[in-house]
Amino acid sequence: MTGARQIFESLWRFYERRLSAESVSAFEFVEQVTYLLFLKIDHERATRHINPKRVVPEGLDWPTLASKSGAGLEAQYTYLIGQCGMPDPRAPADELTMRTVFAKATPAIRSAAALTALIRDEIGNRSWSALVPAVTGQLYDLLLNKASAQFRIDAGQTLTPLPFASAVIDCLRPTAADKVLDPASGTGSLLVRAHAAMASEQTRLADDALVGLDLDERMCRLATMSLLLHTGRPFSAPPSIKMADSLADQADLRPTLIVCNPPFRSTAPAPSGRSDLIATTTNIQLNFLQHIAKTLPIGGRAAVFVPDNVLFGSGAAKTVRSWLFHACNVHTLLRLPTGVFERGGVKTNVLFFDMVGPRNDGSPTTERLDVYDFRTGKHFQAKQAPLTRGDLDHFVEWYNSDRTPSPNDAGEERCRSFTYAELAARDLNIDITWRQQEEANVLVSPRLLAREIADELASAALEFDALADALPEDPAPTEDQ
């Protein structure tokens, strides 16, 4: 059976040979492959002998492309993807996922000959339905990862590295009884990993067991297709990913588990109409952190990626941390290394907490925060020293253990516990490190060192942006001035 890597390499050779020199970006190429895969797989399912099912209307389907060439193909492709993504409140329910995939779709391949070759030689000559989801899902992961460097989306989304997505889900261990929400789903990698864990119980999942929201139709497109290819879910099923502004739209979703890697930008407009938030701020990560905690019911759990400034910032950041410690059990902080995210210059962490509710006596619900330092002494780079899931095995094992200190544990110095009283003595600053000497003793290649210095400078710029936004407005000049 053809493997995912083999198909990926064939597709990417085609891109580099036929399209990269024609100003088609890698991101655009993955989008075009997404459209064509949806059409081809739907055609295969519509023409199978057992339980045939068509989603794409006749006249807009795969055969109408495969039968054309030249200018006729270009015209049909443009018309087809536009019609498949056309908003239509009267559309049947089984077309909603299709309309999510094709929303605002535009053709990016300007050469009829190249489009013909892509349809005929790369997509049309394979039986995609014969491939199991493990293969189609891995193929799509490879495509997304290859194009991730061009995910310069205005809203600040980025691809969550798959080792982190996998490790976070392995810590949370969602079950088939959970309802998992990602309010900034991006390409859907966290939801894909959650589905794999939930489906391992061999129990049919509810249609709304996984819900992703994103305000960018391009991210919704990629996340929807990723879930379809990883899960084998029918194209006629209700869409798991919806385009929405999570901070503005307060839908009654009732999740039991929230996983989220919010968009990382220095500032964004403060959400309007959110009187329930603890602090109104232009810091988008703080707004998502508040929103997630407010969305969780009692007993709900969350894992949220946050930048360092959320851990140490004063003003609104401290107000949110204080409220979080009093309303939730904030039990684990995972400090991540640099060099693993496409967003250079942002130092990232994962905060794990459970919604417990405030205590009647006003004392903090959080009694202890366990910090795992996976940053100090760790140096990764996409090509020279890529991060793997195995690098996080110790953290996952520690997270799911009783966390009792063991003098024989070589990784023990990466884990420390801090009582709420100790955190309060630090003014609730949880930007904690204790291993600087080890960092000083680690030899790093000049290339990695230069990359990390650049990241440090970019990170400092972002932190100064956040500081400037937290300061009061300059007073208006008087006539004397």
NORTAWO-V233492 format. One record per pair of residues at least 12 apart in sequence whose C-alpha atoms are under 6 Angstrom apart, sorted by sequence separation. I is the first residue (numbers start at 1). J is the second residue. D is the distance in Angstrom with one decimal. If there is no record, write none. Layout:
<<I & J & D> <I & J & D>>
This chain:
<<270 & 282 & 4.6> <336 & 348 & 5.6> <269 & 282 & 5.3> <336 & 349 & 5.2> <85 & 99 & 4.3> <268 & 282 & 5.0> <335 & 349 & 4.5> <84 & 99 & 5.8> <267 & 282 & 5.2> <334 & 349 & 5.5> <267 & 283 & 5.0> <268 & 284 & 5.8> <334 & 350 & 5.0> <85 & 102 & 4.1> <224 & 241 & 5.9> <333 & 350 & 5.8> <84 & 102 & 5.9> <85 & 103 & 4.2> <333 & 351 & 4.8> <60 & 80 & 5.3> <332 & 352 & 5.1> <220 & 241 & 6.0> <40 & 62 & 5.7> <176 & 198 & 4.7> <331 & 353 & 5.7> <39 & 62 & 5.3> <175 & 198 & 4.6> <330 & 353 & 4.2> <81 & 105 & 6.0> <174 & 198 & 5.8> <329 & 353 & 5.4> <165 & 190 & 5.3> <169 & 194 & 6.0> <329 & 354 & 5.2> <328 & 354 & 5.6> <166 & 193 & 6.0> <185 & 212 & 5.2> <328 & 355 & 4.6> <185 & 213 & 5.6> <213 & 241 & 5.7> <215 & 243 & 5.1> <328 & 356 & 5.1> <78 & 107 & 6.0> <176 & 205 & 6.0> <183 & 212 & 5.8> <184 & 213 & 5.5> <185 & 214 & 5.7> <211 & 240 & 5.0> <212 & 241 & 4.5> <213 & 242 & 5.0> <214 & 243 & 5.1> <215 & 244 & 4.8> <328 & 357 & 6.0> <179 & 209 & 4.5> <180 & 210 & 5.0> <181 & 211 & 4.9> <182 & 212 & 4.8> <183 & 213 & 4.8> <184 & 214 & 5.0> <211 & 241 & 5.9> <213 & 243 & 5.7> <214 & 244 & 5.4> <215 & 245 & 5.0> <327 & 357 & 4.6> <181 & 212 & 5.8> <213 & 244 & 5.7> <327 & 358 & 4.4> <187 & 219 & 5.5> <326 & 358 & 5.6> <186 & 219 & 5.0> <187 & 222 & 5.4> <188 & 223 & 4.4> <192 & 227 & 5.9> <187 & 223 & 4.2> <329 & 365 & 5.6> <330 & 366 & 5.6> <279 & 316 & 5.7> <328 & 365 & 5.8> <329 & 366 & 4.4> <332 & 369 & 5.6> <326 & 364 & 4.0> <331 & 369 & 4.6> <332 & 370 & 4.8> <333 & 371 & 4.8> <334 & 372 & 5.0> <335 & 373 & 5.1> <336 & 374 & 5.3> <337 & 375 & 4.0> <308 & 347 & 5.8> <325 & 364 & 5.8> <326 & 365 & 4.8> <331 & 370 & 5.9> <332 & 371 & 5.9> <335 & 374 & 5.4> <336 & 375 & 5.0> <307 & 347 & 5.5> <335 & 375 & 5.7> <307 & 348 & 4.5> <325 & 366 & 5.2> <339 & 380 & 5.3> <373 & 414 & 4.9> <70 & 112 & 5.1> <306 & 348 & 5.7> <339 & 381 & 5.2> <372 & 414 & 5.4> <257 & 300 & 5.6> <259 & 302 & 5.7> <261 & 304 & 6.0> <306 & 349 & 5.3> <372 & 415 & 4.5> <256 & 300 & 4.6> <257 & 301 & 4.9> <258 & 302 & 4.7> <259 & 303 & 5.0> <260 & 304 & 5.0> <261 & 305 & 4.8> <305 & 349 & 5.5> <371 & 415 & 5.6> <257 & 302 & 5.6> <259 & 304 & 5.9> <305 & 350 & 4.4> <371 & 416 & 5.4> <304 & 350 & 5.4> <370 & 416 & 5.7> <304 & 351 & 5.3> <370 & 417 & 4.3> <303 & 351 & 5.6> <369 & 417 & 5.7> <303 & 352 & 4.4> <369 & 418 & 5.3> <302 & 352 & 5.7> <368 & 418 & 5.6> <302 & 353 & 5.5> <368 & 419 & 4.3> <367 & 419 & 5.8> <368 & 420 & 5.6> <301 & 354 & 4.4> <367 & 420 & 5.3> <300 & 354 & 5.8> <300 & 355 & 5.4> <299 & 355 & 5.5> <298 & 355 & 5.2> <299 & 356 & 6.0> <298 & 356 & 5.4> <377 & 439 & 4.8> <183 & 246 & 5.8> <376 & 439 & 5.7> <181 & 255 & 6.0> <180 & 255 & 5.7> <179 & 255 & 4.9> <182 & 258 & 5.8> <179 & 256 & 5.3> <180 & 257 & 4.9> <181 & 258 & 4.8> <182 & 259 & 5.3> <178 & 256 & 5.7> <180 & 258 & 5.7> <182 & 260 & 5.2> <184 & 262 & 5.5> <137 & 229 & 4.9> <136 & 229 & 5.4> <137 & 230 & 4.0> <133 & 229 & 5.7> <133 & 230 & 4.9> <133 & 231 & 5.8> <133 & 232 & 5.6> <157 & 263 & 4.6> <156 & 263 & 4.7> <156 & 264 & 5.2> <156 & 265 & 5.7> <345 & 455 & 3.8> <344 & 455 & 5.5> <345 & 456 & 5.8> <345 & 458 & 4.5> <346 & 459 & 5.1> <345 & 459 & 4.2> <312 & 429 & 4.6> <311 & 430 & 5.2> <312 & 431 & 5.5> <27 & 147 & 5.2> <101 & 221 & 4.3> <311 & 431 & 5.2> <26 & 147 & 5.1> <100 & 221 & 6.0> <4 & 135 & 5.1> <8 & 139 & 6.0> <4 & 138 & 6.0> <4 & 139 & 4.7> <94 & 236 & 4.2> <97 & 239 & 4.7> <266 & 462 & 5.7> <163 & 388 & 5.7> <171 & 396 & 5.8> <163 & 389 & 4.4>>
